[in-house]
Amino acid sequence: MKNLKELKGVKVLNKKEQKSILGGLACVTNGGDPECPGGTFCCHEGNWEGMCREEGTSCYR
């Protein structure tokens, strides 16, 4: 199996990078299971792509 960082189109973020992105939680956007807490969802597009957002909010600013 290839190193995750070598997979095309997949962003691999370390914990420091995850915390620094708009103060939000990073989630899986490449078809994997999103790892977002309850009451939130994983954005697959827009300004918040790859981030967890509260349900009912937009992935666009």
N, C-alpha and C positions, 0 to 999 in steps of 0.2 A: 504494500500500500504506500502511495506517495505521501510525502510530508504535506500536511494541510496547507502550508504556505505556498506550495507549488501548484495547488489546484487552481485552475483558471476561473476567475470571476468570484472567488470566495475571499472575503475579507477576514483575516485572522487577527484579532485584536488581543493584546495582553490586558490584564486587569487594570493597569494604570490608564491605558487608552480608553477602555470601556467607561471608566468613571469620568473621564475628561470630556466626553462627547455630550455637550449640552446638558450635563448633569443627569442624563437618562441612562436606561439600561439597554445594552446592546442585545439583539436577538438574532436568531437564525433566519436569513431571508432566501437561502438557496434551496428551499424545498424541505429542509429539515424541520424538526419540531421546534416551534418558537419557545423560548424559555422566558416567558413573561409572567409576573405575579398575577394573582387573581384580580379581576376588574380592569385588566389592561390587555392590549392586543399588540401584535407585531406589525409594524408598517412595512409594506412591500414597495412603496413608491413615495414620491414627494420629498419634502425637506427632511422628514423624519424617517426616511428609508433605513431599515435595519435597527430601528429603535422601538422600545415599548412605549405605548401611549395609553392614556386612560380611555376606556370605552366611551364612545360618544364624541370623542374629539377627532380632529382632522389630522391627516398625515402631512398636510400643507400648512404653512404659516398664514 
